[in-house]
Each structure stands twice: as structure tokens, then as C-alpha cells.
Amino acid sequence: MDRSDQHDGAANDEHNSPYPRQSPPATHEAKLIQVSGSGLSGPFIRRPVMTVLLTLSVIVAGVATYGKLAVNDLPAVDYPIIQVTCSYPGANPTTMANNIATPLEKQFLQIPGLDIITSQST
């Protein structure tokens, strides 16, 4: 047997290839992991299509009802206001304050829930 007849088990073109020899690709099958247990997340992991549909229905319901939300910048509050106008012809502001405004303010302070009283005498 001469040198050209010797065979080392490789194909003819494998000795001259500049690339390293690669093994054939392994055939691994994807395996699903079985989820056991009855926790809250179990049904959602076992049924991904149901999970996606449920999520989309919640999003659509939220978008549909977003415009119906009532949002007020400030709440509607009615502050109790009492406005009293008195005239006393020929009286100066000191007389108005002492004889009219002060007795009225004392009477208004007896109203429950009234915290602030202001008055002007002109």
C-alpha cells in the first residue's frame, strides 16, 4: 500500500479545508416545563393565550372608560359668607366701627362654624 492509498477516515476535502472541523448539529427538542401547583400564577403560566386575551381585554376596557372618569381640579366647596351693609348718614368711620360694626361682629361670632370675620367702616 502506498501513501495515496492510505485512508485516515476523513473525507478528501476535509484535509485541505481552512476551517476547523465542526461536529454535526445536535438535535435537541424544546421541552416544556410542566407547572404544578394551584397558586395564583399557575393558570396564567399554563394558558398563555388566555393570559394575553385577558390582559388585552383589561386594557381595552380601561381605554374605553378613561374618558368617563370625573376629575375636578378643585372640589366644589361653598364657603359660608355673610355680607352686611349698613349706612349711618353723617357718621364718621370711628363712630361706625364703635356703634355698628363691633356689636354686629359680636353677634356674628355666636354663629357656629364661623371662623373669620372682617369689616370695613367708611
C-alpha positions as CSV (number, residue, x, y, z in Angstrom):
1,M,0.0,0.0,0.0
2,D,1.5,3.3,-1.0
3,R,0.9,6.6,0.6
4,S,-2.0,7.7,-1.6
5,D,-4.0,4.6,-0.7
6,Q,-3.8,5.2,3.0
7,H,-7.0,6.5,4.5
8,D,-7.3,8.2,7.9
9,G,-11.2,8.3,8.0
10,A,-11.6,11.8,6.7
11,A,-13.2,12.8,3.5
12,N,-11.0,14.0,0.7
13,D,-11.9,17.7,1.0
14,E,-11.5,17.8,4.9
15,H,-7.7,17.9,4.8
16,N,-7.5,20.9,2.7
17,S,-10.2,23.0,4.4
18,P,-9.1,26.2,6.1
19,Y,-12.0,26.0,8.6
20,P,-11.8,23.8,11.7
21,R,-13.8,20.6,11.6
22,Q,-17.3,21.0,13.1
23,S,-19.4,18.3,14.6
24,P,-22.9,17.9,13.2
25,P,-25.6,20.0,14.9
26,A,-27.2,18.3,17.9
27,T,-30.9,17.7,17.6
28,H,-32.3,19.0,20.9
29,E,-36.0,19.1,21.2
30,A,-37.5,22.0,23.2
31,K,-39.1,20.7,26.3
32,L,-42.0,22.4,28.0
33,I,-41.7,22.8,31.7
34,Q,-44.7,21.5,33.5
35,V,-46.0,23.9,36.0
36,S,-47.6,22.3,39.0
37,G,-49.4,23.8,41.9
38,S,-52.6,25.8,42.2
39,G,-51.1,29.2,43.0
40,L,-52.4,32.5,41.6
41,S,-49.9,32.4,38.7
42,G,-50.4,28.8,37.8
43,P,-53.3,29.2,35.3
44,F,-51.7,32.2,33.7
45,I,-48.5,30.3,33.0
46,R,-50.3,27.2,31.8
47,R,-52.5,29.2,29.4
48,P,-50.6,32.0,27.8
49,V,-53.2,32.7,25.2
50,M,-55.8,33.2,27.9
51,T,-53.4,35.5,29.7
52,V,-52.8,37.7,26.6
53,L,-56.6,37.9,25.9
54,L,-57.4,38.8,29.5
55,T,-54.7,41.5,29.5
56,L,-55.9,43.0,26.3
57,S,-59.5,43.0,27.5
58,V,-58.5,44.9,30.6
59,I,-56.5,47.4,28.6
60,V,-59.4,47.9,26.1
61,A,-61.9,48.3,29.0
62,G,-59.6,50.9,30.7
63,V,-59.1,52.9,27.5
64,A,-62.9,52.8,26.8
65,T,-63.8,54.1,30.3
66,Y,-60.9,56.6,30.7
67,G,-63.0,59.4,29.3
68,K,-65.8,58.8,31.7
69,L,-63.8,59.5,34.8
70,A,-64.8,62.6,36.7
71,V,-61.8,64.7,37.6
72,N,-62.1,68.1,39.2
73,D,-59.1,70.3,39.8
74,L,-60.7,71.8,43.0
75,P,-63.7,70.3,44.8
76,A,-66.9,72.3,44.9
77,V,-66.9,73.9,48.3
78,D,-69.3,76.5,49.4
79,Y,-67.7,78.8,52.0
80,P,-70.2,80.5,54.3
81,I,-70.1,84.2,53.6
82,I,-72.2,86.8,55.2
83,Q,-72.2,90.3,53.8
84,V,-73.9,93.1,55.8
85,T,-74.1,96.7,54.5
86,C,-75.1,99.4,57.0
87,S,-75.4,103.1,56.4
88,Y,-75.4,105.8,59.0
89,P,-75.7,109.2,57.4
90,G,-73.4,111.8,58.9
91,A,-71.3,109.4,61.0
92,N,-67.5,109.2,60.7
93,P,-65.7,105.8,60.4
94,T,-64.8,105.7,64.1
95,T,-68.5,106.1,65.1
96,M,-69.5,103.4,62.5
97,A,-66.8,101.0,63.9
98,N,-67.7,101.5,67.6
99,N,-71.5,101.8,67.4
100,I,-72.4,99.5,64.5
101,A,-69.6,97.2,63.3
102,T,-68.4,96.0,66.7
103,P,-71.9,95.0,68.1
104,L,-72.6,93.2,64.8
105,E,-69.3,91.3,64.9
106,K,-70.0,90.1,68.4
107,Q,-73.4,88.8,67.3
108,F,-71.9,87.1,64.2
109,L,-69.2,85.3,66.4
110,Q,-72.0,83.3,68.0
111,I,-72.8,81.6,64.7
112,P,-71.3,78.0,64.8
113,G,-68.7,77.3,62.2
114,L,-67.9,80.9,61.5
115,D,-64.2,81.4,61.9
116,I,-63.2,84.6,60.2
117,I,-64.9,88.0,60.4
118,T,-63.8,91.1,58.5
119,S,-65.3,94.5,58.5
120,Q,-64.8,97.9,56.8
121,S,-66.0,101.1,58.2
122,T,-66.1,104.1,55.9
